[in-house]
Amino acid sequence: MMEGQSAFKDNSGLPTIDLVSIAQALVVAECLSFHRAATVLGKEPSTVARRVRALEDVLGVSLFERTSAGVRPTTAGARFFEQARVVLRHLDDAVQAAGAAGRGVIGHVKVGILSSMAAGFLREVIRTYRARHAKVEMHILEGASREQIALVRESRLDVAFVLGAPELPNCDVAQLWTEQIFVALPQGHALCDYDEIRWESLRNEKVILCQSELGGAIHDRLITRLAQLGYSPWIERLDVGREALMNLVALGLGVSFTSEATVATQFPEVTFRPIADDAARIPFSAVWLPTNDNPAFRRFLSLARDMSKKWEKRPRDAAVRLSAKPQKSKSISDPHSNVVPANARSPNIKRQRLSGDRSRRASTRTSEAANRGARRPNRG
């Protein structure tokens, strides 16, 4: 059948295999009949027979012994069908895997982070993504923003979450969230009694910061803000990690700063308080290559963008609740005080004070009347 054979040859002259013919031949092998196989396939028996015959011509062997009672596989046919089932199963798995990868259901995502992002927004994004895409492998690399951006440019990272909102040629950048700046105080420090602290309250404090990217950003923010207020802060940069820095704070060697994402980690004898200033927030951004078509990464980025909209709409006091509550609150005697005391804005406190004042005044009037009665001479 030269005509049938030519239909199964490619331009190189090598025989090609028609998967449809193989699939139909497998059905015939299962049914042991062209007629029953045709019924299962919804085809005419003659059509199925022609396809099987063409396949046999390409292979150069007979796959079936044909009798009036039906068909049965030859020795060569049985071996062929055994291997063909394995190949088709693997092919089906490959098709399913390709579809899943295209939908971002499986695959991998390589993410670069700063050490200060171990909690907060990014942690929630990763947690949510893992819950929705458990079969996607996530590779997390910690490092400085400059290093992470270089890896993105080399396609060794899908996305890097960096400090600030840099302008980078040939890269896409999206600011996703901001974090509150917190001051770290040694336990027993006078400022621990307040819910929030203003920059100028720290003008006479020794500030110790680590030589990290976040420490540098906070250093610049502190210098700028206090300079605007006419103060020159006392700052020392130390070559230590965050844990060692917090231990130095606990020992009373100075106060320090950290970001909202890190205050969830408690340190002995260290109290965290937020800075009460709209400028006391640090932006964070995602950086990626616009040509990155990794479906798993695209789903991850889409999720991060969606979650950032809700994250930034949180009440501003949500971060404050992360820090420990003060044991005792001070009242304000100086109207120009530079700290915001706990419960200072509570109307209940004011009502209690007014009620107490009235009670004291009534008690005083009663006492004075009794004294006048005691001093009045007896004219009887």
C-alpha positions in Angstrom: 0.0 0.0 0.0 2.3 2.7 -1.3 -0.4 5.3 -0.9 -1.0 4.4 2.7 2.7 4.4 3.5 3.3 7.8 2.0 0.7 9.2 4.3 2.9 8.1 7.3 6.3 9.4 6.2 7.7 12.9 7.0 10.1 14.9 4.8 13.1 12.9 6.1 11.6 9.7 4.7 11.3 8.1 8.1 7.9 6.6 9.0 5.8 8.6 11.4 3.2 7.2 13.7 -0.4 8.3 13.7 -1.5 8.5 17.4 -5.2 8.2 16.4 -4.5 4.9 14.6 -2.6 3.6 17.6 -5.4 4.5 19.9 -8.0 2.8 17.7 -5.8 -0.3 17.3 -5.6 -0.5 21.2 -9.4 -0.4 21.3 -9.6 -3.2 18.8 -7.1 -5.2 20.9 -9.3 -4.7 24.0 -12.6 -5.6 22.1 -11.1 -8.4 20.0 -13.4 -7.2 17.2 -13.5 -4.4 14.6 -17.3 -4.2 14.9 -17.3 -3.9 18.7 -14.4 -1.4 18.6 -16.2 0.7 15.9 -19.2 0.8 18.2 -17.1 2.0 21.1 -15.4 4.6 19.0 -18.5 5.7 17.2 -16.9 5.0 13.8 -17.7 2.7 10.9 -16.0 -0.7 11.1 -14.4 -0.2 7.7 -12.9 3.1 8.8 -11.3 1.5 11.8 -10.1 -1.4 9.8 -8.4 0.9 7.2 -6.6 2.8 10.0 -5.3 -0.4 11.6 -4.2 -1.8 8.2 -2.3 1.5 7.5 -0.6 1.3 10.9 0.5 -2.3 10.2 1.9 -1.1 6.8 4.0 1.6 8.5 5.3 -0.8 11.2 5.9 -3.6 8.7 4.2 -6.3 10.9 0.7 -7.7 11.3 -0.8 -6.6 14.6 -3.8 -8.9 14.5 -4.8 -12.4 13.3 -8.1 -12.0 11.6 -10.7 -14.8 11.7 -14.4 -14.9 11.0 -15.0 -15.0 14.8 -13.0 -11.8 15.3 -9.4 -10.8 15.8 -6.6 -11.4 18.3 -3.2 -9.8 18.7 -0.2 -11.5 17.1 3.0 -12.0 19.2 4.4 -8.8 17.6 1.1 -7.0 18.1 0.9 -8.0 21.8 4.4 -6.6 22.4 3.6 -3.4 20.5 0.3 -2.8 22.4 2.1 -3.3 25.8 4.7 -0.7 24.9 2.2 1.6 23.3 0.0 1.7 26.4 3.0 2.9 28.4 4.0 5.5 25.8 0.5 6.9 25.6 0.1 7.0 29.4 3.4 9.0 29.6 2.3 11.2 26.8 -1.0 11.9 28.6 0.9 12.7 31.8 3.1 15.1 29.8 0.1 16.8 28.3 -1.5 17.1 31.8 1.7 18.5 33.2 2.1 21.0 30.5 -1.4 22.2 31.0 -0.9 22.5 34.8 2.4 24.4 34.3 0.7 26.7 31.8 -2.0 27.4 34.4 0.6 27.9 37.2 -0.7 24.9 39.1 2.8 23.3 39.2 6.2 24.7 38.6 8.5 26.8 40.7 8.9 30.4 41.9 12.2 31.9 42.9 11.8 34.8 45.3 14.4 37.2 46.8 13.7 38.9 50.1 15.3 41.0 52.7 15.9 39.6 56.2 13.5 42.1 57.6 10.6 40.6 55.6 10.3 37.4 57.7 6.8 38.5 58.9 4.1 40.9 57.9 2.8 41.4 54.4 5.2 39.1 52.5 4.7 36.3 55.0 1.0 36.4 54.4 1.4 36.5 50.6 3.7 33.4 50.7 1.4 31.6 53.2 -1.7 32.3 51.0 0.1 31.3 47.8 1.3 28.0 49.3 -2.2 27.2 50.5 -3.6 27.7 46.9 -0.7 26.2 45.0 0.8 23.4 47.1 2.5 21.7 44.2 4.5 24.8 43.2 8.0 24.7 44.5 9.1 28.0 46.2 12.8 28.9 46.5 13.5 31.8 48.9 16.8 33.6 48.8 17.7 36.3 51.4 20.0 39.1 50.5 20.4 42.9 50.0 18.2 44.7 47.5 21.1 45.4 45.1 22.1 41.7 45.0 18.5 40.6 44.5 18.0 43.0 41.6 21.1 41.7 39.9 19.8 38.2 40.1 16.5 39.2 38.7 18.3 40.8 35.7 20.2 37.5 35.2 16.8 35.6 35.3 18.1 33.7 38.4 15.2 35.1 40.4 11.6 35.5 39.3 11.0 38.5 41.6 12.8 40.4 44.3 11.1 42.3 47.1 13.3 45.3 47.9 13.4 48.3 50.1 12.0 51.6 48.7 10.6 52.1 45.2 13.7 52.3 42.8 13.5 53.3 39.2 15.2 50.5 37.3 15.6 50.4 33.5 14.5 47.2 31.8 12.7 46.0 35.0 9.1 46.4 36.2 8.8 47.8 39.7 5.6 48.0 41.8 5.4 49.4 45.3 3.2 46.9 47.2 3.2 47.9 50.8 4.6 50.1 53.5 5.8 49.3 57.1 5.6 51.4 60.2 8.9 52.3 61.9 9.1 51.1 65.6 11.5 52.3 68.2 13.0 49.6 70.5 13.4 50.6 74.1 15.0 49.0 77.1 12.5 47.8 79.6 11.8 50.4 82.2 12.6 53.3 79.9 10.4 56.4 80.5 9.0 56.3 77.0 7.7 52.7 77.5 4.7 54.2 79.2 3.4 55.7 76.0 1.5 54.2 73.1 3.3 56.2 70.4 6.4 58.2 70.3 7.3 61.3 68.2 10.7 61.7 66.5 11.6 64.8 68.7 11.1 62.7 71.9 14.4 60.9 70.9 16.5 64.0 70.5 18.5 63.3 73.7 18.7 59.6 73.2 21.6 57.6 72.0 20.5 55.6 69.0 22.2 52.4 68.0 21.6 50.9 64.5 23.1 47.9 62.7 25.0 48.1 59.4 22.1 46.7 57.4 20.1 48.1 54.5 17.1 48.7 56.7 19.3 50.3 59.4 20.6 52.7 56.7 17.2 53.6 55.6 16.0 54.3 59.1 19.2 56.3 59.8 18.6 58.6 56.8 14.9 59.0 57.9 15.9 59.9 61.5 18.6 62.3 60.4 16.3 64.1 58.0 13.3 64.3 60.4 15.3 65.6 63.4 17.3 68.0 61.2 14.0 69.5 60.1 13.1 70.0 63.8 16.5 71.6 64.5 18.0 68.6 66.4 21.2 66.7 65.8 20.7 63.1 66.9 23.4 61.0 68.6 23.7 57.9 66.4 26.1 54.9 66.4 26.2 52.3 63.6 27.3 48.9 64.8 28.5 45.9 62.9 26.1 43.5 64.5 22.9 41.5 63.5 19.4 42.3 64.6 19.3 39.9 67.5 22.6 41.2 68.9 21.3 44.8 68.5 18.2 44.1 70.5 20.2 42.5 73.2 22.3 45.7 73.4 19.1 47.7 73.7 18.0 45.5 76.6 21.3 46.2 78.3 20.6 49.9 78.1 23.4 50.8 75.6 20.9 52.9 73.6 17.5 52.8 71.8 17.1 51.4 68.3 14.6 51.1 65.4 13.1 48.3 63.4 10.2 47.7 61.0 6.7 46.6 61.6 7.4 43.1 60.2 10.0 42.4 62.9 8.1 43.4 66.1 6.3 40.1 66.1 9.5 38.6 67.4 9.7 39.5 71.1 13.1 40.0 72.8 13.6 39.8 76.6 13.5 43.3 78.3 12.8 45.1 75.0 9.7 47.1 74.4 8.6 48.3 70.9 6.6 51.5 70.3 5.5 52.9 66.9 6.7 56.3 65.7 3.7 58.7 65.6 4.4 60.4 62.2 3.1 59.9 58.7 6.7 60.0 57.5 7.6 57.0 59.7 6.7 54.5 57.1 9.0 52.6 54.8 7.9 51.5 51.3 8.7 48.1 49.8 8.4 47.1 46.2 8.5 44.1 43.9 11.0 44.0 41.0 10.8 41.6 38.0 11.6 41.3 34.3 8.7 42.2 32.0 9.7 39.3 29.8 9.3 36.7 32.5 6.5 34.4 31.3 6.7 31.8 34.2 3.0 31.1 34.8 3.6 30.2 38.5 5.4 33.5 39.0 2.6 35.4 37.3 0.1 33.9 39.6 2.3 34.8 42.6 2.7 38.4 41.5 -1.1 38.7 40.8 -1.8 37.5 44.3 0.7 39.9 45.9 -0.9 42.8 44.0 -4.4 41.9 45.1 -3.4 41.4 48.7 -1.5 44.7 48.8 -4.7 46.6 48.1 -6.3 45.2 51.2 -3.1 45.3 53.3 -2.7 49.1 52.9 -6.3 49.7 53.8 -5.8 48.2 57.3 -6.5 50.5 60.2 -3.3 52.4 61.1 -3.5 51.1 64.7 -3.2 47.5 63.5 0.6 47.7 63.7 0.4 49.2 67.1 -1.4 46.2 68.5 1.6 44.1 67.5 3.7 45.7 70.2 3.2 45.0 73.9 0.7 47.1 75.8 2.2 49.5 78.4 1.8 48.4 82.0 1.1 51.9 83.2 0.1 55.1 81.4 1.3 58.6 82.2 -0.9 61.7 82.0 0.2 64.8 80.1 1.0 67.8 82.4 2.9 69.7 79.7 0.6 70.7 76.7 3.8 70.8 74.5 4.8 67.3 75.4 6.5 65.3 72.6 4.9 62.0 73.4 1.4 60.6 73.0 0.4 58.9 76.3 -1.7 55.8 76.5 -5.4 56.5 76.9 -4.9 60.2 76.7 -7.7 60.5 74.3 -10.1 58.3 76.2 -13.4 60.2 77.1 -13.9 57.7 80.0 -10.7 58.9 81.7 -11.8 62.5 81.4 -15.3 61.7 82.8 -13.7 59.9 85.7 -11.4 62.9 86.5 -14.3 65.3 86.3 -16.4 63.1 88.6 -13.5 62.8 91.1 -13.0 66.6 91.1 -16.7 67.2 91.9 -16.6 64.7 94.7 -13.5 66.3 96.2 -15.1 69.8 96.0 -18.3 68.5 97.7 -16.3 66.9 100.4 -14.3 70.1 100.9 -17.5 72.2 101.3 -19.0 69.8 103.8 -15.8 69.9 105.9 -15.6 73.7 105.8 -19.3 73.9 107.0 -18.6 71.6 109.9 -15.6 73.6 110.9 -17.6 76.9 110.9 -20.2 75.2 113.1 -17.5 74.1 115.5 -16.1 77.6 115.8 -19.5 79.3 116.4 -19.8 80.4 120.1 -22.6 79.0 122.2 -24.8 81.9 123.3 -27.4 79.8 125.2 
